[in-house]
């Protein structure tokens, strides 16, 4: 089985975390504590390989700004540490998606026997449908 770990490393110094107040339900605690997190990652200033930077900037993702900064907001958990870990996980998934190069498709043609089988099945189906008409004496 292939190695599932990413082939790149994101340095913690390149990621900027800003604690913010979370939205939604949470009682009085939501008004007092900043548990959500905004994470900012500058693609151009990062230590990622140049090809990976180009692929990241080419992604059509709303989290990537026109300046090349990835902004991720994590507020799923009530703990700041869990939200920070969630944001880092999402960043790793985004970079892994950009790092994945799809295998090029090789054009193929159906064999002569496959074409014959297909046409034979179409003829047979047409004959079945032709027998469905009204019965005449």
DRENLUM-255971 format. One record per residue (C-alpha): residue in three letters; x, y, z. Coordinates in pm, 1 decimal. Example, Ala and Ser with C-alpha at 12.3 -4.5 7.8 and 13.67 -1.06 7.14 Angstrom:
! DRENLUM-255971
{resn=ALA | xx=1230.0 | yy=-450.0 | zz=780.0}
{resn=SER | xx=1367.0 | yy=-106.0 | zz=714.0}
! end
This chain:
! DRENLUM-255971
{resn=UNK | xx=0.0 | yy=0.0 | zz=0.0}
{resn=UNK | xx=121.1 | yy=352.3 | zz=-73.6}
{resn=UNK | xx=248.5 | yy=584.2 | zz=196.5}
{resn=UNK | xx=-45.5 | yy=797.1 | zz=316.1}
{resn=UNK | xx=171.1 | yy=1063.9 | zz=481.2}
{resn=UNK | xx=214.3 | yy=1389.7 | zz=290.4}
{resn=UNK | xx=537.2 | yy=1450.6 | zz=99.0}
{resn=UNK | xx=554.4 | yy=1811.3 | zz=218.1}
{resn=UNK | xx=598.0 | yy=1985.3 | zz=550.7}
{resn=UNK | xx=430.6 | yy=2307.0 | zz=661.0}
{resn=UNK | xx=636.0 | yy=2498.1 | zz=914.3}
{resn=UNK | xx=438.5 | yy=2628.9 | zz=1214.0}
{resn=UNK | xx=615.8 | yy=2964.9 | zz=1180.9}
{resn=UNK | xx=457.8 | yy=3013.8 | zz=836.4}
{resn=UNK | xx=104.7 | yy=2983.3 | zz=975.6}
{resn=UNK | xx=-61.8 | yy=3271.8 | zz=1160.5}
{resn=UNK | xx=-342.7 | yy=3196.1 | zz=1406.4}
{resn=UNK | xx=-584.7 | yy=3460.7 | zz=1532.2}
{resn=UNK | xx=-837.1 | yy=3366.3 | zz=1802.0}
{resn=UNK | xx=-1186.1 | yy=3503.2 | zz=1733.2}
{resn=UNK | xx=-1527.5 | yy=3465.6 | zz=1890.4}
{resn=UNK | xx=-1727.7 | yy=3176.1 | zz=1753.8}
{resn=UNK | xx=-2072.4 | yy=3216.4 | zz=1604.2}
{resn=UNK | xx=-2381.9 | yy=3024.4 | zz=1699.4}
{resn=UNK | xx=-2509.4 | yy=2872.5 | zz=2021.1}
{resn=UNK | xx=-2292.5 | yy=2840.7 | zz=2327.7}
{resn=UNK | xx=-2464.1 | yy=3029.7 | zz=2605.8}
{resn=UNK | xx=-2284.0 | yy=3303.6 | zz=2796.8}
{resn=UNK | xx=-1948.4 | yy=3143.5 | zz=2724.1}
{resn=UNK | xx=-1967.6 | yy=3237.7 | zz=2355.9}
{resn=UNK | xx=-1969.6 | yy=3607.5 | zz=2449.8}
{resn=UNK | xx=-1669.7 | yy=3585.9 | zz=2683.7}
{resn=UNK | xx=-1419.2 | yy=3345.6 | zz=2527.6}
{resn=UNK | xx=-1251.1 | yy=3348.0 | zz=2186.1}
{resn=UNK | xx=-1259.3 | yy=2979.7 | zz=2092.4}
{resn=UNK | xx=-1276.9 | yy=2996.6 | zz=1713.8}
{resn=UNK | xx=-963.3 | yy=3052.1 | zz=1511.3}
{resn=UNK | xx=-873.3 | yy=3228.2 | zz=1186.9}
{resn=UNK | xx=-570.2 | yy=3070.8 | zz=1025.2}
{resn=UNK | xx=-374.0 | yy=3253.6 | zz=755.5}
{resn=UNK | xx=-111.0 | yy=3084.7 | zz=536.6}
{resn=UNK | xx=75.7 | yy=3284.7 | zz=271.8}
{resn=UNK | xx=145.1 | yy=3053.2 | zz=-21.5}
{resn=UNK | xx=408.1 | yy=3274.4 | zz=-186.3}
{resn=UNK | xx=608.8 | yy=3322.5 | zz=136.0}
{resn=UNK | xx=598.5 | yy=2953.0 | zz=231.0}
{resn=UNK | xx=874.8 | yy=2695.6 | zz=202.0}
{resn=UNK | xx=668.0 | yy=2466.4 | zz=-21.8}
{resn=UNK | xx=815.5 | yy=2358.8 | zz=-358.4}
{resn=UNK | xx=754.5 | yy=2601.8 | zz=-645.3}
{resn=UNK | xx=543.7 | yy=2353.5 | zz=-843.7}
{resn=UNK | xx=318.5 | yy=2294.8 | zz=-543.0}
{resn=UNK | xx=279.4 | yy=2670.5 | zz=-493.5}
{resn=UNK | xx=169.6 | yy=2707.2 | zz=-857.2}
{resn=UNK | xx=-81.4 | yy=2424.0 | zz=-823.5}
{resn=UNK | xx=-220.3 | yy=2575.0 | zz=-500.4}
{resn=UNK | xx=-261.1 | yy=2918.0 | zz=-659.2}
{resn=UNK | xx=-434.0 | yy=2758.1 | zz=-959.3}
{resn=UNK | xx=-695.7 | yy=2588.9 | zz=-738.6}
{resn=UNK | xx=-1043.7 | yy=2736.3 | zz=-762.9}
{resn=UNK | xx=-1108.9 | yy=2752.3 | zz=-387.9}
{resn=UNK | xx=-1287.2 | yy=3034.0 | zz=-207.2}
{resn=UNK | xx=-1046.9 | yy=3004.2 | zz=87.2}
{resn=UNK | xx=-756.8 | yy=3124.4 | zz=-129.8}
{resn=UNK | xx=-752.2 | yy=3502.6 | zz=-169.5}
{resn=UNK | xx=-632.0 | yy=3684.8 | zz=-480.5}
{resn=UNK | xx=-312.1 | yy=3772.2 | zz=-288.4}
{resn=UNK | xx=-231.3 | yy=3401.7 | zz=-251.1}
{resn=UNK | xx=-323.1 | yy=3376.1 | zz=118.1}
{resn=UNK | xx=-521.9 | yy=3078.0 | zz=245.1}
{resn=UNK | xx=-772.1 | yy=3182.2 | zz=514.6}
{resn=UNK | xx=-938.8 | yy=2904.4 | zz=712.1}
{resn=UNK | xx=-1193.9 | yy=2964.7 | zz=988.6}
{resn=UNK | xx=-1240.6 | yy=2680.0 | zz=1236.4}
{resn=UNK | xx=-1514.5 | yy=2700.0 | zz=1499.5}
{resn=UNK | xx=-1648.2 | yy=2347.3 | zz=1523.4}
{resn=UNK | xx=-1520.0 | yy=2278.1 | zz=1875.5}
{resn=UNK | xx=-1547.6 | yy=2471.9 | zz=2201.7}
{resn=UNK | xx=-1173.6 | yy=2439.0 | zz=2259.2}
{resn=UNK | xx=-923.2 | yy=2674.2 | zz=2094.4}
{resn=UNK | xx=-663.9 | yy=2395.6 | zz=2067.8}
{resn=UNK | xx=-906.0 | yy=2159.4 | zz=1891.0}
{resn=UNK | xx=-1009.1 | yy=2433.8 | zz=1648.1}
{resn=UNK | xx=-642.1 | yy=2511.5 | zz=1579.4}
{resn=UNK | xx=-575.7 | yy=2143.0 | zz=1507.0}
{resn=UNK | xx=-886.5 | yy=2130.4 | zz=1282.7}
{resn=UNK | xx=-763.1 | yy=2432.3 | zz=1085.1}
{resn=UNK | xx=-419.3 | yy=2273.7 | zz=1037.9}
{resn=UNK | xx=-584.2 | yy=1949.5 | zz=923.0}
{resn=UNK | xx=-789.6 | yy=2138.6 | zz=664.8}
{resn=UNK | xx=-477.0 | yy=2318.6 | zz=542.3}
{resn=UNK | xx=-293.8 | yy=1986.4 | zz=504.6}
{resn=UNK | xx=-591.0 | yy=1841.3 | zz=311.7}
{resn=UNK | xx=-597.7 | yy=2143.1 | zz=79.5}
{resn=UNK | xx=-224.7 | yy=2119.5 | zz=9.6}
{resn=UNK | xx=-249.5 | yy=1741.4 | zz=-36.7}
{resn=UNK | xx=-529.4 | yy=1794.5 | zz=-289.4}
{resn=UNK | xx=-308.1 | yy=2032.4 | zz=-482.6}
{resn=UNK | xx=-11.4 | yy=1795.7 | zz=-457.3}
{resn=UNK | xx=-204.3 | yy=1505.6 | zz=-610.6}
{resn=UNK | xx=-128.6 | yy=1481.9 | zz=-982.3}
{resn=UNK | xx=-393.6 | yy=1277.3 | zz=-1162.2}
{resn=UNK | xx=-274.0 | yy=994.2 | zz=-1381.7}
{resn=UNK | xx=-302.1 | yy=1096.5 | zz=-1747.9}
{resn=UNK | xx=-578.1 | yy=920.3 | zz=-1939.1}
{resn=UNK | xx=-471.8 | yy=701.8 | zz=-2225.3}
{resn=UNK | xx=-712.7 | yy=699.6 | zz=-2518.0}
{resn=UNK | xx=-837.0 | yy=351.1 | zz=-2609.5}
{resn=UNK | xx=-1062.3 | yy=202.8 | zz=-2876.1}
{resn=UNK | xx=-1311.5 | yy=-79.5 | zz=-2832.9}
{resn=UNK | xx=-1208.8 | yy=-405.7 | zz=-2998.3}
{resn=UNK | xx=-1386.8 | yy=-538.8 | zz=-3306.5}
{resn=UNK | xx=-1546.9 | yy=-817.2 | zz=-3098.2}
{resn=UNK | xx=-1675.5 | yy=-560.5 | zz=-2843.9}
{resn=UNK | xx=-1829.7 | yy=-353.8 | zz=-3124.8}
{resn=UNK | xx=-1996.5 | yy=-668.1 | zz=-3267.4}
{resn=UNK | xx=-2135.7 | yy=-768.0 | zz=-2925.2}
{resn=UNK | xx=-2275.0 | yy=-417.7 | zz=-2876.7}
{resn=UNK | xx=-2445.2 | yy=-411.8 | zz=-3216.2}
{resn=UNK | xx=-2582.3 | yy=-765.4 | zz=-3170.7}
{resn=UNK | xx=-2736.2 | yy=-668.7 | zz=-2836.1}
{resn=UNK | xx=-2894.2 | yy=-359.7 | zz=-2996.1}
{resn=UNK | xx=-3043.7 | yy=-570.5 | zz=-3277.4}
{resn=UNK | xx=-3177.5 | yy=-822.8 | zz=-3028.1}
{resn=UNK | xx=-3332.8 | yy=-546.6 | zz=-2817.1}
{resn=UNK | xx=-3492.6 | yy=-395.9 | zz=-3128.7}
{resn=UNK | xx=-3644.4 | yy=-732.9 | zz=-3223.0}
{resn=UNK | xx=-3793.5 | yy=-769.9 | zz=-2874.8}
{resn=UNK | xx=-3949.7 | yy=-424.5 | zz=-2901.8}
{resn=UNK | xx=-4083.2 | yy=-497.5 | zz=-3251.5}
{resn=UNK | xx=-4279.4 | yy=-794.5 | zz=-3112.9}
{resn=UNK | xx=-4462.4 | yy=-571.2 | zz=-2862.4}
{resn=UNK | xx=-4711.2 | yy=-429.0 | zz=-3111.8}
{resn=UNK | xx=-5082.1 | yy=-497.4 | zz=-3132.8}
{resn=UNK | xx=-5184.0 | yy=-848.8 | zz=-3228.5}
{resn=UNK | xx=-5366.9 | yy=-857.6 | zz=-3560.1}
{resn=UNK | xx=-5570.8 | yy=-1151.6 | zz=-3698.7}
! end
